[in-house]
Amino acid sequence: MNSLKIKILSLTTAILVIAVGLTAWHNLRTQKAMLTQIAIQNSRILGETIRNSIITSMANGENDQVTNILESIKKEPTIAAVRVFDKSGRILISADPEETGDLVSASDLLAYRAGKMSYANSEGDQNYHNSILPIHNAPVCYACHDQTRDVLGILNVHLSLSTLSTLQSEGRKTTFASSLVMLALLIFAISTFILRYVDRPIQTLVAAMDLVERGDFDLAPTRISSSKEMTLLSNRFNTMVDRLKGLIEATISHERELAISQEKLTHHDEISNMNVTLAERLKEIEYLNISLEERIEEIEEANYKIADLAGDLENKNTHLEQAVTRLSAINKIGLAINGTMDLNKLFKLLIHQTAATLKARVGFILLLEEDSSIMSVGAATGVSDRIDMGDRIPLKPGGVSFWVMENRQPLLVGNIKDSKEFSRVSRLGFTRESVICAPLIIKDEPIGTITIANKQDESSFCPEDLELLITISAQASVAIKNARLYEEQQATYLCTVQALVSAIEASDAYTRGHSERVTRYSISLAKRLNLPPAAQKRLEQAAILHDIGKIGIDLTLLHKKGPLSQEDIAALQQHPKIGARILEPIRMFDEVRQIVLHHHERFDGKGYPSQVNGPDIPIEARILAVADTFDAMTSDRPYRRALSHDTAIREIELYSGSQFDPAIAQAFIAHHQQIVGSSYDPA
């Protein structure tokens, strides 16, 4: 166990086992956290959906449909139980009719009374996630329920976690298998290196020394070429063997001559001469001993070099650990940036993750504009607060991004002081110290750059940092390409639906261009109200599609010139529901569908189809209601001529607070008063 080879292999194996084990442990914890979060989100969304369905059925007077809803939901394999109980814990309605009238478990009742709306528990070998959602009394329910009751019932959903547990088990097996394979490959590679380049040369030298000890000088010379150091050590050893062989042969020859001289000596003078000769031989032997000591010193020096080689091996092990850490960081960044299709979120996530991984103070993404001489800021961290997303920066010599775009290759500037080609102060308002920059390329064309500057410990970036940034930029380019394709797909789909709406309006001269005008009014009002960009986008899509439900209305009713009967009005009021059903299969329009469904609701709760009121109506639907009403009043209809803009504005002001949200109505009126001329065109 005192072998250097065994010590090095044992230390390397221990380090690799710890590193790979920690990586696998961290991955398993991340997987478990992600699956738990998925269970919580699914349970919350499922509970909200069931509660909304129950509330909708009760609001429509279809109380007998509640049991059908619960029974249909219970058919899902992941739903263990779904029921509604009162504050005392007695089950009012259940997907399992035999439970009706029984008491819920103590854990569910205690969780509700403690205000704990979501929790996990185990029963036997099964794990569940429970959701508890109160069904509050509302004005629409006062016809059937006492107004003094604040809660009509408590929805209780038990979601089985067996599927998630199976996924977690499979992920754990995969992680263990990949970790073991990686560990085996690393140990094999390092063991092969040590045995070939360290242990084999040393064994060769030891065998040669054994030959020297036995006097086999002709067989002792070695030929080692595994490394420069080992070759030098082999040559020095061969030289030592040659000198030692010559000295010993000379000594033997001298001793033979001395023996002959002693036999020939017959008197004192000859003996004296022999003694003198013997003394000289002794001096030569002393000289030989000195030479041997020098050779021993050379061997000791060779041992020192072997120790240096062991130190180099430790450094390589350190570099290997750093490589494992960087690969783990690349994997995390890849998972994060591939999990979003929103370009703004993608840029922010990418630049913050990259700067944190490379331990840098500054990072930013610049995107090339169409004229190829201007770049805009996609995302930034560590720069001046005056720099915002979308700020435009000229592409000029002296900038790092200019050089990268011009040469289409990454750049490493270890110390900006040593490079006179680049200005020290960036156009983003910070002082460069050390910089790495890589191009973002799609279809062999650069679309921008990602730049990381100024290490937190004030050291310089190294080639390994640049290689990591190049890998990240390649991943980011693919993610940007996918996000852009997704946005193009959304735009294409919206244009297709908009063409369908235009085709529908083209059949009616009275409504031709209605959706386009309502879209302009709505977006103009949304900008005045400072709605976020995401909400403006939803509002634009909903405005285009808000009357798509009229596909299901009889054309003769839409074109009827006489007064409308109650049956006619009831039929027309179905078009928001029809439109919502048309959009229901399209997942990307889930939020837009709610705006379309509620755009005829009134602020006082007397609208249709659901009679919701006030803040319960989405703000986009409240904006759309004002824009739709204004265009309807100022457009010709089969049963009347168009009203003037002033008359329409007075109507909106009159019904502010009853039909319309007062804040939105006043904003629309104020915006209308700023328009110059008799024609109201907010575009």
N, C-alpha and C positions, 0 to 999 in steps of 0.2 A: 504493500500500500504506500511505500515511500517513493514510488516511481513518479517522475515529473509528468509523464504521459497520462497516468491515471488521475493525477491531481488536476491537470488542465481539463481533461475530459469531464471529470466530476463537476468542477466549477462551472464549466460551460453548460453542461446538462441542467444543473440546478437553476442557473439564470434563465435558460430557455423555458424550463418548466414553470418557473414563477411568472415570467412575462406572458407566456401563452395562457396560463391558468387565470391570471388577472384579466386578460383580454376576454376570455370566454365567460368569466364571472360577470364582468361588466355588460357584455352582450346579453346574457341571460336576464340580468336585472332590468336592462332597457326593454327587452321583449316583454317581460312580465308587466312593467309599468305601462307599456303601450296597450297590451291586451286589457288590462284593468280599466284604462281610460276609455277604450272602445266599448267595454261593457257598460260603464257609467253613461257615456253619450247615447248608446243605443237604448238603454233603459229610460233615460230622460226623454229622448225623442219619442219612443214608443208610448210612454205614459202621457206625454203632451198630446200626441195624436189621438189616443183613445179618449182622453178627457174632452178634446175638442169635438170628436165625433159624438160623444154622449150629450155635450152641451148643445150641439147643432140639432140633434134629434129631439131633445127636450124643447128647444126653442121653436121647432116646427110642430110641436104637439105630438110627436111620434114616440111617446114614452115606451110603447111596446117594442120599439126597435132597439132599445138599449140592451135587452137580454140577447137579441140576435147578434148585436155587435160583439158582445163579450164572448158568446159561443163561437162565432167565426174566428175571433182572435185566438181563442184557446186551442184551435186546431193547429196552430203553428207549433212545431216540435220544441222550439226554444222557450215557449210560454208555459210555465209550470202551473200558474194559477192567476186568475184575474177576477176581481170582485169589487163591490161597492158596499162599505159599511158606514154606520152612523157613529156619532161621537162616543157612544157607550160601547162600541166594539161589535154590535150585532150586525150580521151580514144582511144587507137589503136586497142585493141582486148579485148573482154569481154565474160564471160560465158553467159551473157544476150545480144544477138545480138542487142537489141534495144538501148543499152547504147553506142555502137560504134559510135565515132564521138562527143559524149557529153563531157562535162568537169567534172572532178572529183570534189568532195567536197573540199571546201577551207581548211578544217582541214587536209586532206590527202596531198594536194599540199604544204601547209605551213610546215607540218611535214617533207616532203622530203627535202624542201629547207633548213630547219634548221638542217638537218642531223639526224633527229629523226626517227630511223628505226622501232620502236615498241612503241605503245601507246594505251591507252584504252579510249573509249568514249561511250556516251549513246545517243540513239535516241528513244524518247518516253519512254516506259517502258522496252525497250530492251537494254542490255549491250553488247558491242562488244570489242574485242581486235584486233587492226589493225597492220599488218606488211607491211613494205615498203622496198622492196629489189631491188636495181638497177641491170639491166642486162647489164654488161659491154661488150664492143666490144672486140673481140679477133681475133688473126690471122686467125683462122678457119672461121671467118665470113667476112673476107675482100672481098671474092668473091661476096658477095651480098650487103655489106654495106661499106660506105666510111670509110677509115682508120682514118680520122680525128675525127670521132664521138667517144667519150669516152663511152657514154651510149646509148644503142639501145632502151631502154625502162625501165619503172619502174613497177615492179610487186606489185600489191596492193591486199592483202587478208584480208577480214573482217571475223573474227572468232566469232561466237555467244557464249556468256557466260551463256546462259540460263540453260544449263545442270549443269554447275558448281554452278550456283546460287541455283538450286534445291538441289544439294548435300550439299551446305552450310546450307540451310534451314533445311534439314533433320538432319544434324549434330548438329545444334543449338537446335532443339527440343529434340534430344536424350540427349544432355548435360544438358539441363534444367530439363528433367524428372529424370535423374540419380542423379542430384544434390539435387532435392527436396526429392527423396526417401532417399538418404543418410542423409540429414538434419533431416527428420522426425524420422528415426531410432535412430540417435544420441540423439535428444531431448527426445525421449521416454525413452531410456536407462538411461540417466542422471536424468530425472525427477523421474523415478521409484526408482533409488538409493537414491535420496535425501528424497523422501516421506517415503521410508521404513526404512532407517538407520539413518535419522536425525529428520524428522518432527514427525514421529509416536512416538518415545521414548519421545520427548519433550512434545507432547500432553498428553501422559500417565502421565508424572510427573506433568503437570499443573492440570490434573483432580484429582490426588492424593492430591495436595496442597489444592484444593477446599474442599475435604473431611475433611482435617485437620482443615480448617477454620470453618467448620460446626460442628466439634467435633466428626466425625465418624472415630475414630482412628483405629477401627478394620478393616474397609474397605480400609483404606489409603495405606497399604503396596503394593508395586509394584514388578513385576517380568519381568525385561527387559534383553534380551540376544542377542540383535542384534549386539552388539560389546563389546569389552573388557571394553572400557571407559564407555559406557552406563550401563553395568552391575555393574561396580564399583559405579557409581553415584546412581543407584537404591538401592544398598546395604547400602550406606551411608544414603540415605534418609529414608530407613526403620529403620535404627538404631536411627536416629534423632526422628522419630515418636514414637518409643518405649520409648525413654527417656522422651520425652515431655509428653506422656501419663502417665508415672509413676510419674513425678513431679506434674502434675495437680491433679492426684488422691491423692497424699500425701498432697498437699495443701488443697484440699477439706476436707480430713479427719481431718487435723489439725484445720481448721476453724470450723468444726462441734464440735470438742472437746472444742474449745475455747468458742463457744456459750453456751455449757452445763455448762462450768465452770463459765461463767458470770451469768447464772441464779442461780447458787448455792452460788455465793459470797454474803454475807450479811454484810460484814464489810470492813473496809479500807485495812486490810492486804490481804484479798482475792482479792480486786481490784488491789492492788499493784502487787500481784503475777500474776494476769491476764495480767497487763500491761507488766510485764517482759516477760510473755509467748507470748504476742502479738508482742513485739519487736523481739523476736526470730523468730516468724513467718515472720515478715518483712524482717529479714536477709535471711531467706530461699527463700522468694520471690525475693529478690535481686539476690541471687545465681541462681534462676530460670531464671531471666532476663539475667544474664551473660551467662547461658547455651544457652538461645535462641539466643543471639548475636553470640555465637560460631557456632550455627547451620546456622545462616544467612551467616556467613563467608564461611561455607562449601558450601552453595548454590552459593555464589559468585564464589567460586573456580570451582564449576561445570559449571558455565557460561563461565569461562575462558577456560575450556576444550572444551566446545561447540564451542567457537571462534577458538580454535586450529583445531577442526574438519573442520570448514569452510575453514581455511587455507590449510589443506590437500586436500580439494576438489578443491581449486584453483590450487594446484600443479598438481592434476590429470588432470585438464582441460588443463594445459600447456603441459603435456605429450601427451594428446590426439591431440593437435595441431601439436606436433612434429611427431606423428604417421601419421597424414594426409600428412605432408610435405614429409616424407620418402616414403609413398605409391605413391605420385605424382612423386618423383624421380625415383622409381622403374619402374613406367609406362613409363616415358620418356626413360630410358635406354633400356627397353624392345622393345619399338618401334624403337629405333635407331639401336640396334644390329640385330634385325630381318629384317632390311631393306637392308642388304648387304650379299652377298655370297662369298666375297673375304676374306679369312682368315686373311691376313695381315691387311687390313682395319678394319676388325672386332676386332682384338686384340687391335689395336691402339685406336679405338673408345671406346671400353669397358674399358680400363685402364684409359683413360683420363676422361671419364664420372664418373667412380666410384670414382677416387681420388677427383674430384671436388665435388661430392655429399657428401663424408665423410670428406671434408675439410682437406685433407692430402697433405703433401709435396712429398711423394714418393709412387709409385705404380708400380708393374710389374707382368707379367704373365710368368711362367716357364712351359715348356712342356716336358713330359717324353720322352726320346729317346727309341729306341728299346731294348737296352741292360739293361734298368731299373736302371742303375747306373749313368746316365748322364741326365741333364736337359738342354734344350736350351731356350734362351730368346725369347719369342713370341712378347712382347711389353713392354716398360718401360717408366716411366716419373719420373723426379726428381733425376735420377742417373747420374753417371759420363758419359761424352761424349765418353769415351773410350769403353763403353758398346754398342754393336750394336745388332740388331735383328739377331738371329741365333747363337750368342755366346754360347758356351757350358760350363756348370758349373757342377762339380762333386756333386753327392748327398751323403753328408757325415753327421755324427752326429754333432750337434752343430748348424745346420741350422734349421730355422723355417719350411721351405718346407720339409726337411727330416722328421721332427716329424709328420707333417700333412700327408705326403704320407705313412709313416710307420703305423700310427694309423687310417688313413682314416676318420678323423674327423677334424672339424675346430678348430682353436686355437686363444685364446685371451691372450696377454701378456701386462698387463697394464703398467708395468714399467720393462724394461729389466734389470735394476740393481737388482731387487728383484728375478730374475730367473737365477740361476747359470748354468742351463742346456743349455742355448743358448749363443753363442758368441755375443758380443755387436756390432762388426764390421761385416757387411754383405759382402759376396763374390762379391757383385755388387759395393762395394766401398763406402758405406755410413754407418754412425753410427746409429744403432737402438736406439730408445727411447721408443716408444710404438708401438706394432705390432698386426695386426689381419690378419689371413690367413685362406682360405677355399679351399678345394679340388675341382677340376673340374672333374666330374665323368660322364662317358658314359657307359651304359650297366653294371652298378655296378662295373666298373673298373676305378680307377683314371688315368687321362691322364695328369694331371698337377695341378698347384696351382695358385691362384690369391692372391697377398699379398699387403696390404696397411699399410704404416708405417708413424709415426711421424706427429701428428696433427699440423696444421698451428698455432694454438694458444698455442702449447706446452703442452696441456692437455693430459690425457690418454684416450684411447679408452674404451668404455663401452660395456656391453652385447648387448645393442640395436644396436650399430654399427656392432657388429659381426653378429647379426641376419639379418641386412640389407645386409651385404656382402654374407651371406649364400644364401639369396634369389637371389641376383645378380648372384652368381656363378651357381645356378641352371638354371637360364635363359640363362647364357652364355654357359653352357654345351649343352643345347638343340640347341642353335644357332650354336655352333661349329660342333655338329653332323650333322645339316642340311647343313652347308657349305661343310663339308667333303663329304657328300652324293652327293652334287651338283658337286664337283670336280670329284668324282668317275664317275658320270653320264657323265660328259664332256669327261673324259678320255675313258670311254667305247664307247661313240659315235664316238670319233676320231679314236679309234682302229678299229671300225667296218668299217668306211669309208676308213681307210688305207688298210684294208683287201680287200675292193672293188677295190681300186686303184691297189693293188698288183695283184688281179685277172685279171684286165684289162691288166696290163703290162705282165702278164705271157703268154698271147696269142701272144705276139710279142717278139721274141728273141732279137731284136735290142733295145728295150726300157726297157727290164727287169732290175729292180733295179734303173731305172732312177730317180724316185721320191725320193727314199731313199738317193741316192748320192747327189741330189740337196738339200735335207734337211740338210745333213751334211755340205755341202759347205756354205749354207746360214747361218746356226746357227754359224759356226765358224767365218764367216765374220762379223756377227752382234755383236758377243762378242768383236771382235777387234775394232769395231766402238763404243763400249760402249752403245748399245741400251738398253733402260729400259727393265726389265724382262717382262712386259706386251707386249711390241712390239716384243720381241724375241718369246714369245708364239704364237702371231698372225702369225709371219713369219714362224714358224715351221709348224703350221696347213696349211697355204697357200702353203708352199712348198710341203707338202704331197698331196694336192688337186689340184695343179696348172694345171695338164693335165687331170682332170676328165671330161672336156668338150669333149675330144676325143671319149667319148662314142657315141656322136652324129655324128661322122665322119665315112664315109664308110671305112671298113677295107681294101678293095682293094686299096684305095687311100693311106692309111697309109703304106701299104706294097709295094707300087709301086716302082720299081727299076729304071725305066727310068726317063728322065727329066720331071719336073712338068710343066704343062701348066698354063696359067694365071687363067683359071677356077679352076684348082686344087689348086693353091696357095690361091685364094679367098675362096675356101671351107675350106682349112686348117685354114685360119685366123679367121674362125668363132668359133674355139674351146674355146677362152676365154669367149665370150658371152654365149656360151652353158653352160660352167662351172658355170658362174655367175647365169644363170637361174636355174640350178640344185640346187645351194646353196641358192637361194632367199627365199624359204619357211622356212629356218632354221634361226631363229632370232639370235641365239648365234654366227652365222657365218657372221653377217652383215659386220663387218670390214674386215674379211678374204675374203669375196666375192669381195670387192673392189681391194684387192691385186691380186686375181686370174684374175679379169677382166683386169687389167693394166700391167700384167707382161711381155707383148710383146710391150709396148709402148717404144718409143725412146726418149732420152734426148732432141733431136732437134725437136720433135713433128712430126716425119715422121713414127711413128710406127702404131700399130693397137690395138684395133678396134676404139678408140676415138680420136687419134692423139693429145693427151694432151702432154705437154712438161715440162721439168725442174721440179721445186718444186711442180707443180700441180700433179705430179705422186707420190703416196705414197712412202716413203723411203723404206718400206719393199718390194714394187714391184720393185724398182730400184735395190735392193740387189738381189732379186730373178732373175731379168733379167740377171745379170752377171753370177750367179751360173748356171742357166739353159743353157745359151749359152756355157759356158765352158764345161759342161758335154756333151752337144750335139756335140760339135766339137771333143771331146776326146773319143766318143763312135762310134761304127760301125753303119752305116745306110744302108738301102737297096740300095741307089744310090751311096755310097762311103764308103771307109774304114776310120777308126778313124784317126784323126790328132794327132801328138805328142803334149805333154804338152807345149813344148817351142813354137811350132807354134800357139797353141791356145792362149798362153799368149801374143804373138806378135799381134795377131788379136785384142785382147781386148785392148791392148795399142794403136793400130792404130785407133780404133773407139771410144777411150775415148773422151768425149766431144760432140760426135755426136750421136752414138747409146747408149752409157753408160754415167752415171753420172761420171764425171772425178774423184771426190773425192773417190767414191766407187770403181771405176776401179783401181786407184792407190793403195788403201788399199788392194784389192784382189791380185794385182801383188806383193806388198811387203810381204803379208802373204805367197804367193806361194814361194817366194825366201827363206823364212825361213824353208821351209819343206826340210828335209834331205832325199835323195834317189830319185829315178826316178819316184816313184809312188806318186801321190798327194792324200793324205788321211787326211783331216783336222780333222777327228775324233780322 
